[in-house]
Amino acid sequence: MHPSAPAKLFPVILCGGSGTRLWPLSRKSYPKQFVPLIGEETLFQQAALRFAGEGTDFGAPVIVTGSDFRFVVTEQLAQLGIDPGAVLIEPEPRNTAPAVLTAALYLMARDPDAVMLVAPSDHAIPDAAAFRAAVARGMAAVGAGKIVTFGITPDRPETGYGYLELAAAPDEGEAAVDLVRFVEKPDADRAAKLLGSGNFLWNAGIFLARAADMVEAFRRHAPKVMEPVAAALQNATADLGFMRLSPEDYARAPSISVDYAVMEKADNLAVVPFSAGWSDLGGWDAVWRAQDPDANGVALAGEAYALDCRDTLLRSESEGQVLVGIGLENMIAVAMPDAVLVAPKDRAQDVRKAVDLLKSRDIAQAETLPRDYRPWGWYETLVMGGRFQVKRIVVNPGASLSLQSHHHRAEHWIVVEGTAKVTVGDTVQLVSENQSVYVPLGAVHRMENPGKLPMVLIEVQTGSYLGEDDIIRYDDKYARGQGAKG
């Protein structure tokens, strides 16, 4: 088998993580894979681009994600001109084993010889061509019935990654090497010994295999995952181009990683070494490293400035928000409009503890961003008072909000960019820049963007209750239920 057949090799991109270690930029409502963390594209877009374009041997990507992110996935792919082969919707997160098996069963049903490359959506791999070459090197082992994983050549005694022990010292650029065993995340002394031995690589959590071989591995080693996932796929329903897995069946699948469920038990694993640069961006210390700090070890993003700082990351994540660090050493500072993180760089892994603390106190910033993303675009609250709220709303070209009404509030819309097509009751009108329209309490209304550029408006809400669940929805192109936001 050879990767020259484009229809045989399919990327499977997993988009299920919550990314709490990169709070406050990454939150449950909009995790790190959808954020432009390193470079102009988001991590998810970078992952998709790795397997697309002229000269690549990949078919259309299969995306596995949650319901909340289905429109984000399709919009970010559309921005790149990439059409997904399938978007499989998990009813609830069940870790990576059920997600990988779902994609394997889906692909095998469409092509018994399909090869799948399973890749997380939130890793940074700067040299996409080098990674594609590594994938090509792994195809010979796949043809021999192996499941191939990718091992990263370590450059430091890292305690935050698991390791792979190889049967022989890896030779970059050569064929895959048989895997002896997985090694759990080590302590500092153990990590130093692994680094010095020469035949241990970091576990990147990326897998290459025939879909049929992956399914057989689950059948042998994880039958408790096999049955409910197969049923969830068999009983899946189509929804606006997405495939929704059966919630009742999927809920019966154990929540377990693919490493624990299958990989640590399988005896047909091989490893392709990769040394061209990789990071799972699993903490702000990893982001600092990936941003290529200057000679003083300072990495900056946004309107951030450093005076006499060393080994420090400063990020301003909002336009017009200035962040200045003075005399800082080994520090992280990340500023957003609604939350600021300040911590020593060597405490980066404790950020998740901060998120847990905020969640325990019901603080909204623990999980939600001030910018709320919707299938049609996004909005953010600019000012909120006792009986009023001011929002900025951005509607994508060709998109529309649902036909809806509210029990408790009236709305004033002022268009500041583009043109809005506005329905209020039986009246439909075009509202241009610097024009406004009033939506009385209880009136049935809809907002659409008929143009080819994003439409921006300012919305002023007034009333006794301003919650997002005050919606009676009459018609919605995105098939959301009553009370759903947006």
N, C-alpha and C positions, 0 to 999 in steps of 0.2 A: 504494500500500500504506500502511496506517495502523495504528498500534499498538493500535487499539481492539479488534482481534481477539485475545483472550488466548491462544488456542492457537497463534498464529503467532510469537510473540516469546519466545524461551527463553534464560534465563541459562545460560552455560556457565562453571562455576567450577573453576579449575585449582588443585589442592591438592598440588603435587609438590615444593615447595621445601624445603630443609633449614635455611635461616635461620641459618647459622653466624655471621653478623655480630652476632647478638643473643645469643651465648653469654654467660653460662651458662644463661640462662632458656630459650633456644631451642636444641635439640640434635637430632641426626639422628633419635633415637628418638621425639621429640615436638616438631616444629618450631613456629615462632612463630605460624603461622596457627591453631593449636589452643589457644593460650594467651590468657587475658584480659589482654592487654597494655595496652590503652587502654579503660577502661570495664569493665562487668560481663560482657558477652558476649565470646567469643573473636573474633578477627579473621575467622575463617571464618563464625561465626554472624552477625556484622555484615554480611558480604558477602551471605549468604543472605537476611537480613532486608531488605536494600536492594531486593530484587526480589520481595517477598512481602507479603501483607496486603491489606486492603480498599483499593480505589482504584488498585491497580497493574495493569499490563497484561501481566504476564509469566505464562508457563506454568510448569510444574514444572521445577526446575533440573536440569541435567545436570552431574554431578560427575565430574571426571577425577582419579584419585588412585592411590596405590600400595596394594599388598595389605596392608601393615602398618597402614594408616590407614583401612581400609574400615569397620571397626566404630566408630572414633572419629567418622567422618563421619556415619554413620547415627544414632549416639547424640546427637551435638550437634544435628543437624537435628530429631530427635524431641523434644528439650528445647524446641524452638521451635514444635512442632506442624507442621513442614514435611515433606511427603513428596517425596522426589526423583523426578524422572521417570526417571532412570537413574543408576547409579553404575558408571562404566567403569573397570576396574582395569588399570593399566599393569603389565606383568610386570617392567619395569625403567624407570628414568627415562631419557628420550631427549630432554630439553629440550622447548620449547613447541611446535615445529612439528608433530611427530607427535601431540601431545595435542590441538591445535586441529583438525587434520584428522580425527582419530578422531571428535570430537564433531560436526563438520560432516557427515561421511558418515552418522553415526548419525541425525542429525536429518533430513537430506535423504531418507533411505530411508523415513522415517515421514510426512513432509510435504514435497513438492517446493517449497512456498512458505515453509518455515520460515525465520525470521530468528533469528540467534544473536548474543548479546551475550557476548563472551569477556572474563572478568574474573579477575585473580588473586585468590586467597583471603586474601592477607596485606596488603592496602592499607587505609589509613584514609581514609574519606570521611565526615566528620561530618554533612554535610547531604545525607541520602539523597534528600529530595524534590527538591532542586536538581539532583542527578545524574540522577534519573529524567526531569526536564524536559529536561536536555541530551540524553538518549537520544531523547526524543520529537522534538527538533529535528533529530537525525540521520536520522530515518526517511525524510524526503523524499529525501535523497541515496541511501539504501539502495534506495528505489523506483526510482531512476534507474540502478541497477546499480553504485553505488559501494561500496567498502569504507571504512567510516568509522572513524577512530581519534580518540582524545580527547586534546587538548592542554591542559596545565595552564598557566594564566597565571603566569609566574615572578615572584617577589617578591624574589629575590636572585640573584646570579651563581653559581648552583649548578654545581659540577663533577662531582657524582655522578650526574647524569641525562643521558640523551641528549636532543636537541632536535629539534623539527619546524620546518622552514621553510615558511611559508605563502605562497600567491600574493599575498595582500593582508593588510593589518593586520586582526586579528580584531576582530569586533564582538560582544561578549558578548550573548547572547540572540537572535542572528540565526542564519541558516542556516549549514550547514557551508561551509568554505572549502577550495579545492583545495590539496593538498599538493604542494610543490615537491620536497622531499627530506628525508631523515633526516640528522641531524648527530650524529656520535659524541660521547661525553662530552668536553667541552672542558677546556683548562687555565683557570686563573683569569682571565688577560687576555682570552682568547677568550670566556669566559662573560660577562664584563662587557660586551663589545661586542654579544653576542647579546641580552643583557637590554636594552641601550639602543636596539636597532634597531626594536623594536616588532612585528615579524612572526615572532618565534621563540617557541615554546611548549615546555614540557617534554613528553617522550613518556611518557604514562602506561601504555602497554602494554595498553590496553583497546580492543577492536575490536567493531564492529557491522556485520553484513552478512547478506545472504541466505546460507543454508548452501550453496546451489547455486553462488553467486558465489565463495564461499570455496574450494569444491572445484575450480572451474574455474581459480582463481588457482594452486592447487597443481599442477593438471594442466599448466598452461602453464609455470610457473616452477620447480617442484620435483618433477619426475616421479620422482626417486629416493626421495622421501618417499612419493609417492602409492601406488606398487605394494605395498610391504610393509605399509603401514598399512591399505590396503583389504583385503589378505589377512588381516591380524590381526583385523580386525573381522568379516570373513566367516567365519573359523574360530574365532570367540570361543565360549566356553562359559558357560552360566548356572551360578551358584554362590550359593545362599542369597539370591537376589534381586539379586546383583551380576552384571555381565558381565565375564568375564575375557578379555582379548585374548589371542590366540594367542602364546605366548612365542617360538616359533621364527620366526614372521613378523615380530613387532614388533622382535626383536633385529636384523633386517636394515635397519631404518630408520635413517638417519643421525641422530646427535644434533646437532640444530641448532635455533636459535631461529626463531620464526615471522617475526621481523623480517628476519633474514638470508635465510631460505628463500624468502619471498614478498614481504613488504611493501616492501622496498627495491628490488624489481624491478617491482612492479605500477605501472601508469599510471592506475589508476582509484581513487586514494585521495583522501579528503577528511577534513578535520579539524573537529571541533566543539570550540570553546574552552570551558574550564571554569575558573572562578575562585573557586568556593565552598569551597575547602579540600580538599587531597589530600596524602597522603604515602605513599610505599612502605615507610616504616619500615625503611629499609635499613641502619640502624645506630643505636647508642644516642644519637648526637647528634640523629637524627631523632625518636626517642622523646622525648627531652628537649623538643624543640620542640613536639611534638604534645601534651605534657602541660600546656601553658599555664603556663610558669614564672611565679613571683610577681615582684614589683617588683625583687627582687634577682637574678632569673634562676635561682632555685632551684626544682627540681621534685622532689617526694617521692612515694614509694609504699610502702605497708606501714608497718611500725614503723620508720620512718626519721626522723631529726631532724637539723637543721642549726643550727650556731652560727657566726655571722659568715662565712657562705659566700656565694659569688657564682657565677652562671653554672654551676651544678653540678646533676647528677642523682644522687639517692640512692634506691635501691630495696632494700627488704628483701622477699624473695620467700618467706619461710616464717613461719608463725604462731609467735609467741613469740621470734623472732630480731630483736634490736634492732640497728640500724645508726645510728651517730652520726658526723657529719662536723663538724670544727672547722677554721675558717679556710681552707677549700678554695676554690679558684678555677679555673674551667674544667675541672672534673673529673667523672668518671663512677665511681660505686661501686655494684656490684650484688652483693648477698650472698644465697647459697643455702646450704643445709645442707652440701653437699659441695664447693662451689666459690665463690670470690669473685673478682670482676673489679674492678680499680682501674686507671684510665687517664685521661690528659688527654682532654678532649672532642674535640680536634682530631685525635686518633689513633684515633677510633672505627672507621674502616675497617680498622685493623690487627688487629681482634679475630679475624678469620678466620685470621691468621697464628698467633695463640696456639692456636687449635684445631688447626691443622696441626702445631704443635710437640707438643701433647699426644698427638695421634694417632701421631706418629712414635715416641713413647716408650710406646705401648700403655697410656696412662692412660684408664681407663674413662670418666671425666668428660668426655672430649672429645666423646662421642657419646650417652651414655646418662644419663638422669635417675635420681635415687634413687627416684622414684615410677615404677613400671612399669605401663603401661596395657595392659589385656587386653579382649577382647570382652565379658567379664562384669563388668568394673569395673577395680579397680587394687589394687596392693599396694606397700608400701615396707618396706625392711629397717630396723628400729630398732636392733638390736644383732646383731653377728656375732662368734662366737668360733671356736676351733679345731674343735669338734665340736657346735656349736649355733648357731642363728639364730632371732631373734625378729622377726616381721613383723606389720604391721598390714594387714589385708585388708578391702577394701570391695567388697561384691557388690551389683550393681544390682537393683532390684525385678524379680522374675520370671526373673532370670538364674541360671545354674548353671555350675560348673566341670565339666570332663570326668570321666567315670568312669575312675579311674586307680589305679595302685599305684606304689610306689617300691622299688628294690632296696636302697637304702643308708640310708634314714632313716625314723624314726617321727615322728609329729606329735601335738601336743596343741593343741586348739582351745578357746578361751574366748570366748564370745559377749559383747560389751559393748554392742551396740545391735541391736535387732530380734530376729528369730527365724530360726534356721537349720534347714533340713531336711537331715539328715545320714544318709548311707548308709555303713555299715562292714560289709563282708561281706554277710550276709543280713539284717542289722538296719537298719531305717529308723526314725529318731526325730526329734522336734522338740526343738531345743536353744534355750532362751530366754536372755534376758539374765542374766549372772552364773552361767550353767551352763557345763559343759565336757564334752568328749568326747576319748577317746584313740584314735588310729589307729596300730595296731602296724605295724612294718616289714613290708612285703609285702602288707598287707591291701588289698583292693580297696575304694575309697571314692569318695564324691562329696559335694560341698557345694552346696546350693541356697538361694536366697532366695525363699520363697513369699509374702512380704509385699509391701506397696505402698510401702515406704520402704527406703532403702539399709540393708543389714545389715553390721555391723562386727564383726570378731573379731580376737583376738590369736592368732597361730599360733607355737608354739614347736617348732622342728625340732631333733631330735637324731640324730646318726649320723656315719658315717665320711666321707660325701660329701653335700654340700648343694646341688649345682649344679641349675639349672633344667632341665637336659636329662635328669635322672634321673626319667623318666616313662614308664610303659607305659600307653598310652591305649586304652581298650576301647570307649568311646562318647563322642562329642563333638558337641553340637548346632551347633558352629561349624565343623565339617569340617576340623579341623587334623590334621596328620599326627603320627606317632610322634616323640617328642622335642621337639615344639613346646612352647613355654613356656605355663604356666598350666593 
